Amino acid sequence: MKKLLFLLLLPILSNAQADIERYKIYPTENIHTSLKLDTATGRIWQVQIGINKSSDAMITILSKIPLAEFESEIIEKHKRLTKEWEEEYKNNPDASPVDVKFFKPAPLEEFISVWDIAQNGRFKLYPTDNIYNFIMLDVIDGDTYQVQWSIEEENRIVLPIF
């Protein structure tokens, strides 16, 4: 009976992730500026709409580095590192045994376990009383980040809060 119930619920459980949006737009208090969040990876863009003919609409990246990666990307990274290790150390007769052992990538299961796996809905933005700042929360790990948007590039940041 338990197996039958599980089989009946499996399609619902497997499609649950499909209902969560990958990208979300968060308004700021500036009527011309919004933030676009990739809820799976934590990447953020500043989106500005044009005011008139003298001002163009544009998208500016706030965070270039994803905070989580999809499992397929992590597996590809592991394959690349393993191939590089084999070429540089394992198949190199001049490589020292210490280097061969030291630089060998961890097994795939261990390698994946240290990465944050991207999934829709993992990251959310919360406004603060400062109109230029938001707090981004990783709802799985609880990690928090300060997100600051700005017209000036030098004032745009995404920083972890420890």
C-alpha positions as CSV (number, residue, x, y, z in Angstrom):
1,M,0.0,0.0,0.0
2,K,2.9,2.4,0.9
3,K,4.5,1.7,-2.5
4,L,1.2,2.4,-4.3
5,L,0.8,5.7,-2.5
6,F,4.4,6.6,-3.3
7,L,3.8,5.8,-7.0
8,L,0.7,7.9,-7.1
9,L,2.5,10.9,-5.5
10,L,5.7,10.6,-7.5
11,P,4.5,12.7,-10.5
12,I,3.3,15.4,-8.1
13,L,6.6,15.5,-6.2
14,S,8.8,15.4,-9.4
15,N,6.8,18.3,-11.0
16,A,6.9,20.4,-7.8
17,Q,10.1,22.1,-8.9
18,A,8.5,23.1,-12.3
19,D,6.0,25.4,-10.5
20,I,8.8,27.5,-8.9
21,E,10.0,30.4,-11.1
22,R,13.6,30.4,-12.2
23,Y,13.8,34.2,-12.6
24,K,11.9,36.8,-10.5
25,I,11.8,40.6,-10.8
26,Y,12.0,42.6,-7.5
27,P,11.0,46.3,-7.6
28,T,13.1,48.9,-5.9
29,E,11.8,52.2,-4.6
30,N,13.3,53.8,-7.7
31,I,10.5,53.6,-10.3
32,H,13.0,53.1,-13.1
33,T,15.0,50.3,-11.5
34,S,14.2,46.7,-10.6
35,L,16.4,43.7,-9.8
36,K,16.2,40.4,-11.7
37,L,17.2,37.4,-9.6
38,D,18.0,33.9,-10.8
39,T,16.4,32.0,-8.0
40,A,18.4,28.9,-8.7
41,T,22.0,30.3,-8.8
42,G,21.8,33.6,-6.9
43,R,22.9,35.7,-9.9
44,I,21.4,39.2,-10.0
45,W,21.0,41.9,-12.6
46,Q,19.9,45.5,-12.3
47,V,17.2,46.3,-14.8
48,Q,16.5,49.9,-15.8
49,I,13.6,51.0,-17.9
50,G,14.0,54.0,-20.2
51,I,12.6,57.3,-19.0
52,N,12.4,59.0,-22.3
53,K,14.3,59.1,-25.7
54,S,17.4,60.4,-24.0
55,S,17.6,57.5,-21.5
56,D,18.0,53.9,-22.7
57,A,16.6,50.8,-21.0
58,M,19.5,48.6,-19.9
59,I,20.5,45.5,-17.9
60,T,23.6,45.6,-15.7
61,I,25.0,42.5,-14.0
62,L,25.4,42.8,-10.2
63,S,26.8,39.3,-9.5
64,K,28.9,37.5,-12.1
65,I,29.7,34.4,-10.1
66,P,26.8,31.9,-9.4
67,L,26.4,31.0,-5.7
68,A,25.1,27.6,-6.7
69,E,25.6,25.4,-9.7
70,F,23.5,22.8,-11.5
71,E,24.5,19.2,-10.9
72,S,25.3,18.7,-14.6
73,E,27.8,21.6,-14.5
74,I,29.5,20.2,-11.4
75,I,29.8,16.8,-13.1
76,E,31.3,18.4,-16.1
77,K,33.8,20.3,-13.9
78,H,34.7,17.1,-12.2
79,K,35.3,15.4,-15.6
80,R,37.5,18.3,-16.7
81,L,39.6,18.2,-13.5
82,T,40.0,14.5,-13.7
83,K,41.1,14.6,-17.3
84,E,43.6,17.4,-16.4
85,W,44.9,15.4,-13.5
86,E,45.3,12.3,-15.6
87,E,47.3,14.2,-18.3
88,E,49.4,16.2,-15.8
89,Y,50.1,13.7,-13.1
90,K,48.7,10.2,-13.4
91,N,50.1,9.5,-16.9
92,N,53.2,11.6,-16.5
93,P,56.2,9.4,-15.6
94,D,58.1,12.5,-14.2
95,A,55.3,13.3,-11.7
96,S,56.1,12.6,-8.1
97,P,53.9,10.0,-6.3
98,V,53.1,12.7,-3.8
99,D,51.8,15.1,-6.5
100,V,49.8,12.3,-8.1
101,K,48.0,11.6,-4.9
102,F,47.8,15.2,-3.7
103,F,46.3,16.6,-6.9
104,K,43.9,13.7,-7.6
105,P,40.3,15.0,-7.6
106,A,37.9,13.6,-4.9
107,P,35.5,11.0,-6.0
108,L,32.4,12.4,-7.8
109,E,30.1,11.9,-4.8
110,E,32.4,13.8,-2.5
111,F,33.1,16.4,-5.1
112,I,29.3,17.1,-5.6
113,S,28.7,17.1,-1.8
114,V,30.8,20.3,-1.3
115,W,29.0,22.3,-3.9
116,D,25.7,24.1,-3.5
117,I,23.3,22.6,-6.0
118,A,21.2,25.1,-8.0
119,Q,17.5,24.7,-7.8
120,N,14.6,27.0,-8.6
121,G,13.5,29.0,-5.5
122,R,16.8,28.6,-3.6
123,F,17.5,32.3,-3.4
124,K,15.1,35.1,-2.4
125,L,15.5,38.9,-2.1
126,Y,14.2,41.0,0.8
127,P,14.2,44.8,0.8
128,T,15.7,46.8,3.6
129,D,15.0,50.3,4.8
130,N,17.9,51.5,2.6
131,I,16.4,51.8,-0.9
132,Y,19.7,50.7,-2.5
133,N,20.1,47.5,-0.4
134,F,18.5,44.2,-0.3
135,I,19.3,41.0,1.7
136,M,19.5,37.9,-0.4
137,L,18.8,34.6,1.5
138,D,19.8,31.1,0.5
139,V,16.7,29.4,1.8
140,I,18.4,26.0,1.9
141,D,21.6,26.8,3.7
142,G,20.6,30.0,5.4
143,D,23.5,32.0,3.9
144,T,22.8,35.7,3.6
145,Y,24.2,38.4,1.3
146,Q,24.1,42.1,1.1
147,V,22.9,43.2,-2.4
148,Q,23.5,46.9,-3.2
149,W,22.4,48.3,-6.5
150,S,23.5,51.7,-7.9
151,I,23.7,53.8,-11.0
152,E,27.4,54.0,-10.4
153,E,29.3,50.8,-11.1
154,E,31.7,51.2,-8.2
155,N,28.8,51.2,-5.7
156,R,27.2,47.9,-6.9
157,I,28.0,44.9,-4.6
158,V,26.9,41.5,-3.6
159,L,28.7,40.5,-0.4
160,P,28.3,37.6,2.0
161,I,27.1,38.6,5.5
162,F,29.0,36.5,8.2
